[in-house]
Amino acid sequence: MPGYGFGSHADWGDEIMKYLLKRKQLVRAFVLIDAHHGCKRSDQTLLAALRQNAISHQVVASKIDRVLFPGRKQHSERLLKANTPDLLRKFEEIQEQLNFIESEGPRPLGELIGCSAEASIENGKRLGINNLRWAVLAATGFSTTNDISYSLPITNENIKSAMD
């Protein structure tokens, strides 16, 4: 969401917060946090404001390719396996940062979702993007049917089970 963080405009943030507060149809806001850098002060401020105003939200760890494939354009299965523990540690750090946000109100919904708009996996699918799409659809009440296939989201639990 524009309006906070690097290169932001304060008036954008104010307008977006007004929109979020008045939008009765809003089911959930998704807040992207750079997985490589973790929860910055601007992220914490936004998350505290969402909590204070009881705005339903879920956190997405973006740019996970920078953790899984640091400094590389080519992505390999070997690097994915080797760096998955690093991604898990980043997820845990972000979860800890989320726990220390001092604010009353509802905590983020769902699990931390990881995605990358840069890294492709099988058949050119972007890493975690379909999982994010699924979370958006699920938040709106969309239910599964037998003809829809999806993969497990990139979450702490799924990463841990993949490591076993």
C-alpha positions as CSV (number, residue, x, y, z in Angstrom):
1,M,0.0,0.0,0.0
2,P,1.5,3.3,-0.9
3,G,1.6,6.1,1.7
4,Y,4.1,4.9,4.2
5,G,7.7,3.9,4.2
6,F,10.5,5.0,1.8
7,G,9.4,7.7,-0.7
8,S,6.0,8.1,1.0
9,H,3.7,11.1,1.1
10,A,2.1,11.8,4.4
11,D,-1.2,12.9,2.8
12,W,-1.4,9.5,0.9
13,G,-1.2,7.7,4.2
14,D,-3.8,9.9,5.8
15,E,-6.2,9.4,2.8
16,I,-5.6,5.6,2.8
17,M,-6.3,5.4,6.5
18,K,-9.5,7.3,6.0
19,Y,-10.4,4.9,3.2
20,L,-9.7,1.8,5.4
21,L,-11.7,3.2,8.3
22,K,-14.8,4.1,6.2
23,R,-14.8,1.1,3.8
24,K,-17.5,-1.1,5.4
25,Q,-17.0,-3.8,2.7
26,L,-13.3,-4.2,3.6
27,V,-12.7,-7.7,4.8
28,R,-9.0,-7.6,5.3
29,A,-6.0,-5.4,4.5
30,F,-2.8,-7.2,3.4
31,V,0.4,-5.5,4.7
32,L,3.6,-6.3,2.8
33,I,6.8,-6.4,4.8
34,D,10.1,-6.9,3.1
35,A,11.3,-10.3,4.3
36,H,15.0,-9.3,3.8
37,H,14.7,-6.3,6.1
38,G,12.0,-7.3,8.4
39,C,9.5,-5.0,10.2
40,K,10.7,-1.4,9.8
41,R,9.5,1.4,12.0
42,S,7.1,2.6,9.3
43,D,5.6,-1.0,9.1
44,Q,5.2,-1.0,12.9
45,T,3.5,2.3,12.9
46,L,1.1,1.1,10.2
47,L,0.4,-2.2,12.0
48,A,-0.2,-0.3,15.3
49,A,-2.7,2.0,13.5
50,L,-4.5,-1.0,12.0
51,R,-4.7,-2.6,15.4
52,Q,-5.9,0.6,17.2
53,N,-8.6,1.1,14.6
54,A,-9.6,-2.6,14.6
55,I,-8.9,-3.0,10.9
56,S,-8.6,-6.6,10.0
57,H,-5.2,-7.3,8.4
58,Q,-2.8,-10.0,7.5
59,V,1.0,-9.7,7.0
60,V,2.8,-10.8,3.8
61,A,6.5,-11.2,3.7
62,S,7.5,-10.0,0.3
63,K,10.8,-10.4,-1.6
64,I,11.5,-13.8,-0.1
65,D,13.7,-14.5,-3.2
66,R,16.3,-12.1,-1.6
67,V,16.6,-14.5,1.3
68,L,16.4,-17.7,-0.6
69,F,18.6,-16.7,-3.6
70,P,20.7,-13.7,-2.3
71,G,22.3,-11.8,-5.1
72,R,21.4,-14.3,-7.8
73,K,19.2,-14.1,-10.9
74,Q,19.3,-17.9,-11.3
75,H,17.2,-19.9,-8.8
76,S,18.1,-23.5,-8.1
77,E,16.7,-26.3,-6.1
78,R,20.0,-26.6,-4.3
79,L,19.9,-22.9,-3.2
80,L,16.2,-23.2,-2.2
81,K,17.1,-26.2,0.1
82,A,20.2,-24.5,1.5
83,N,18.6,-21.2,2.3
84,T,15.2,-22.3,3.5
85,P,16.4,-22.3,7.1
86,D,17.4,-18.7,6.6
87,L,13.9,-17.9,5.4
88,L,12.4,-19.7,8.4
89,R,14.6,-17.6,10.7
90,K,13.4,-14.4,8.9
91,F,9.8,-15.5,9.4
92,E,10.4,-16.1,13.1
93,E,12.1,-12.6,13.4
94,I,9.1,-10.9,11.7
95,Q,6.7,-12.9,14.0
96,E,8.7,-11.7,17.0
97,Q,8.7,-8.1,15.7
98,L,4.9,-8.3,15.3
99,N,4.5,-9.5,18.9
100,F,6.3,-6.5,20.2
101,I,4.1,-3.9,18.5
102,E,2.6,-2.0,21.5
103,S,-1.0,-1.4,20.6
104,E,-4.4,-2.5,21.7
105,G,-6.6,-4.2,19.2
106,P,-6.8,-7.3,17.0
107,R,-3.6,-8.9,16.0
108,P,-2.8,-9.9,12.3
109,L,-5.1,-12.6,11.0
110,G,-3.9,-15.9,9.5
111,E,-0.3,-17.0,9.1
112,L,2.5,-15.0,7.7
113,I,2.5,-15.6,3.9
114,G,5.7,-15.4,1.9
115,C,5.9,-14.4,-1.7
116,S,8.2,-13.1,-4.4
117,A,7.2,-11.3,-7.6
118,E,10.7,-12.0,-9.0
119,A,11.5,-15.7,-8.3
120,S,9.8,-18.3,-10.5
121,I,9.3,-21.9,-9.7
122,E,7.8,-24.7,-11.7
123,N,6.4,-23.5,-15.1
124,G,7.2,-19.9,-14.5
125,K,4.8,-19.5,-11.5
126,R,6.0,-16.8,-9.1
127,L,7.1,-18.0,-5.7
128,G,4.1,-17.7,-3.3
129,I,2.0,-15.5,-5.5
130,N,-0.8,-18.1,-6.0
131,N,-0.7,-18.6,-2.2
132,L,-1.3,-14.9,-1.7
133,R,-4.1,-15.0,-4.3
134,W,-5.6,-17.9,-2.4
135,A,-5.4,-15.9,0.9
136,V,-7.2,-13.0,-0.7
137,L,-9.9,-15.2,-2.0
138,A,-10.3,-17.1,1.3
139,A,-10.6,-13.7,3.1
140,T,-13.5,-12.8,0.9
141,G,-15.3,-16.1,1.8
142,F,-14.4,-18.0,-1.4
143,S,-14.6,-21.7,-0.7
144,T,-12.7,-24.5,-2.3
145,T,-14.2,-26.8,-4.9
146,N,-12.8,-30.1,-6.3
147,D,-11.7,-28.5,-9.6
148,I,-9.5,-25.9,-8.0
149,S,-5.9,-26.9,-7.1
150,Y,-3.6,-24.9,-4.9
151,S,-0.4,-25.4,-3.2
152,L,0.3,-25.0,0.5
153,P,1.2,-21.4,1.5
154,I,4.7,-20.6,2.4
155,T,4.3,-20.4,6.1
156,N,6.4,-21.2,9.2
157,E,4.6,-24.6,9.7
158,N,4.9,-25.6,6.0
159,I,8.6,-24.7,5.9
160,K,9.3,-26.7,9.1
161,S,7.5,-29.7,7.7
162,A,9.3,-29.4,4.4
163,M,12.6,-29.5,6.3
164,D,11.7,-32.8,8.1
